[in-house]
Amino acid sequence: MEKSRVLVVGGTGYLGRRIVKASLAQGHETCVLMRPEIGLDIDKLQMLLSFKAQGARLLEASLDDHRGLVAAVKQVDVVVSAMSGVHFRSHNLLLQLKLVEAIKEAGNVKRFLPSEFGMNPARMGHALEPGRVSFDEKMEIRKAIEEANIPHTYISANCFAAYFVPNLCQMRTLLPPKEEVHVYGDGNVKAIFMDEDDVAAYTIRCIDDPRALNKTIYLRPEENILSQNELIAKWEKLSGKVLEKIPIPSEEFLASIKGTDLANQVGIGHYYHLFYEGCLTNFDIRDNWEEEASLLYPEIQYIRMDEYMKRYL
Ligand SMILES: NC(=O)c1ccc[n+]([C@@H]2O[C@H](COP(=O)([O-])OP(=O)(O)OC[C@H]3O[C@@H](n4cnc5c(N)ncnc54)[C@H](OP(=O)(O)O)[C@@H]3O)[C@@H](O)[C@H]2O)c1
């Protein structure tokens, strides 16, 4: 089967650069949107040039330039957006809606993957304020995609490892704790952790797969379904050091939302859903519109979390 031509939007981002790499590695003709707004951001430009050196094509267009965007989209079969999800009530929602408009007008796109890559927003209708805005925005984008009848795949990537694993799920740090670790509730609620390069590899495997058409694909490889206690035990084994465990009851955790800044309030809400409620694992994947990636693509050798943690020793 001929491999689709791919356009990555948000290609210099944390996930986007990995999607570009995976697309090239899996043999797709790969284009990356180069936005004139990058201005004097020399690091972004260097990264774009390095993609070009690896065989990607840079397509120049602003997300605010409808015609330019339509012309870029017309050159490919598949569009993957990895645009930022961190700007609330945002500009970014509007920009992604503009991308949907361009895809609709171009009319040639066989698959669009919007920037999701987290919890499935369709399962987060009950999410706490103010963090729920990120799910609500992703649902708004889904609505626009579906109303325009754009063929799509939604990727539910669960927890990116670098944000949750070395820090043993502690907030406000990315580094391993040295003496003590806060444990959410009894620490036994299961979450799912993914190496970010694996997120990108599974994402690209989906784009030409009819089994992923108009579906939500969960990245839920069995050995990466772990509780916080299991992560802590893995780190203690690797580091040879036992940490003091400080349990945080759910009421105390939720009460800490008061008096903090917006970013922290959002974080507390997300952590509550992840580590007290178990929102990543408290349902089975059996709906007709959902599939699990490691079952679809057993040939991908995903990174286990003890392996991932070794780089932090
Ligand atoms: N599951 C998890 O644990 C987890 C963790 C982090 C992120 N995510 C999700 O992964 C996706 C990508 O996130 P990320 O952290 O990789 O994003 P990021 O690095 O913050 O940004 C990605 C790209 O978004 C574009 N962008 C940002 N601000 C923009 C603006 N004002 N105007 C136009 N473009 C803008 C840029 O594209 P250019 O390359 O064109 O400059 C940027 O490189 C999001 O949907 C996010 O929710 C999930």
PDBQT file of the ligand as one rigid body, heavy atoms in Angstrom, charges set to zero:
ROOT
HETATM    1  N1  LIG A 401      -0.749  13.264  27.909  1.00  0.00    +0.000 N 
HETATM    2  C1  LIG A 401       0.135  14.076  28.409  1.00  0.00    +0.000 C 
HETATM    3  O1  LIG A 401       0.742  13.835  29.457  1.00  0.00    +0.000 OA
HETATM    4  C2  LIG A 401       0.440  15.336  27.660  1.00  0.00    +0.000 A 
HETATM    5  C3  LIG A 401       1.496  16.162  28.073  1.00  0.00    +0.000 A 
HETATM    6  C4  LIG A 401       1.782  17.306  27.315  1.00  0.00    +0.000 A 
HETATM    7  C5  LIG A 401       1.018  17.603  26.189  1.00  0.00    +0.000 A 
HETATM    8  N2  LIG A 401      -0.001  16.794  25.830  1.00  0.00    +0.000 N 
HETATM    9  C6  LIG A 401      -0.814  17.094  24.631  1.00  0.00    +0.000 C 
HETATM   10  O2  LIG A 401       0.018  16.974  23.483  1.00  0.00    +0.000 OA
HETATM   11  C7  LIG A 401      -0.325  17.962  22.515  1.00  0.00    +0.000 C 
HETATM   12  C8  LIG A 401       0.939  18.738  22.110  1.00  0.00    +0.000 C 
HETATM   13  O3  LIG A 401       1.445  19.389  23.262  1.00  0.00    +0.000 OA
HETATM   14  P1  LIG A 401       2.974  19.873  23.370  1.00  0.00    +0.000 P 
HETATM   15  O4  LIG A 401       3.270  19.983  24.820  1.00  0.00    +0.000 OA
HETATM   16  O5  LIG A 401       3.821  19.034  22.493  1.00  0.00    +0.000 OA
HETATM   17  O6  LIG A 401       2.835  21.340  22.763  1.00  0.00    +0.000 OA
HETATM   18  P2  LIG A 401       3.924  22.520  22.769  1.00  0.00    +0.000 P 
HETATM   19  O7  LIG A 401       5.293  21.975  22.690  1.00  0.00    +0.000 OA
HETATM   20  O8  LIG A 401       3.601  23.463  23.888  1.00  0.00    +0.000 OA
HETATM   21  O9  LIG A 401       3.538  23.320  21.421  1.00  0.00    +0.000 OA
HETATM   22  C9  LIG A 401       3.377  22.627  20.213  1.00  0.00    +0.000 C 
HETATM   23  C10 LIG A 401       3.315  23.596  19.061  1.00  0.00    +0.000 C 
HETATM   24  O10 LIG A 401       2.116  24.364  19.119  1.00  0.00    +0.000 OA
HETATM   25  C11 LIG A 401       2.332  25.498  18.296  1.00  0.00    +0.000 C 
HETATM   26  N3  LIG A 401       1.898  26.705  19.027  1.00  0.00    +0.000 N 
HETATM   27  C12 LIG A 401       2.031  26.976  20.342  1.00  0.00    +0.000 A 
HETATM   28  N4  LIG A 401       1.534  28.193  20.615  1.00  0.00    +0.000 NA
HETATM   29  C13 LIG A 401       1.081  28.694  19.445  1.00  0.00    +0.000 A 
HETATM   30  C14 LIG A 401       0.466  29.899  19.055  1.00  0.00    +0.000 A 
HETATM   31  N5  LIG A 401       0.176  30.848  19.948  1.00  0.00    +0.000 N 
HETATM   32  N6  LIG A 401       0.166  30.071  17.741  1.00  0.00    +0.000 NA
HETATM   33  C15 LIG A 401       0.421  29.118  16.839  1.00  0.00    +0.000 A 
HETATM   34  N7  LIG A 401       1.001  27.941  17.150  1.00  0.00    +0.000 NA
HETATM   35  C16 LIG A 401       1.331  27.740  18.425  1.00  0.00    +0.000 A 
HETATM   36  C17 LIG A 401       3.812  25.588  17.986  1.00  0.00    +0.000 C 
HETATM   37  O11 LIG A 401       3.958  25.106  16.658  1.00  0.00    +0.000 OA
HETATM   38  P3  LIG A 401       5.213  25.414  15.684  1.00  0.00    +0.000 P 
HETATM   39  O12 LIG A 401       6.025  24.183  15.730  1.00  0.00    +0.000 OA
HETATM   40  O13 LIG A 401       4.582  25.678  14.374  1.00  0.00    +0.000 OA
HETATM   41  O14 LIG A 401       5.910  26.617  16.243  1.00  0.00    +0.000 OA
HETATM   42  C18 LIG A 401       4.414  24.637  18.993  1.00  0.00    +0.000 C 
HETATM   43  O15 LIG A 401       5.609  24.073  18.596  1.00  0.00    +0.000 OA
HETATM   44  C19 LIG A 401      -1.423  18.835  23.148  1.00  0.00    +0.000 C 
HETATM   45  O16 LIG A 401      -2.688  18.440  22.663  1.00  0.00    +0.000 OA
HETATM   46  C20 LIG A 401      -1.322  18.533  24.631  1.00  0.00    +0.000 C 
HETATM   47  O17 LIG A 401      -2.561  18.637  25.307  1.00  0.00    +0.000 OA
HETATM   48  C21 LIG A 401      -0.303  15.657  26.527  1.00  0.00    +0.000 A 
ENDROOT
TORSDOF 0
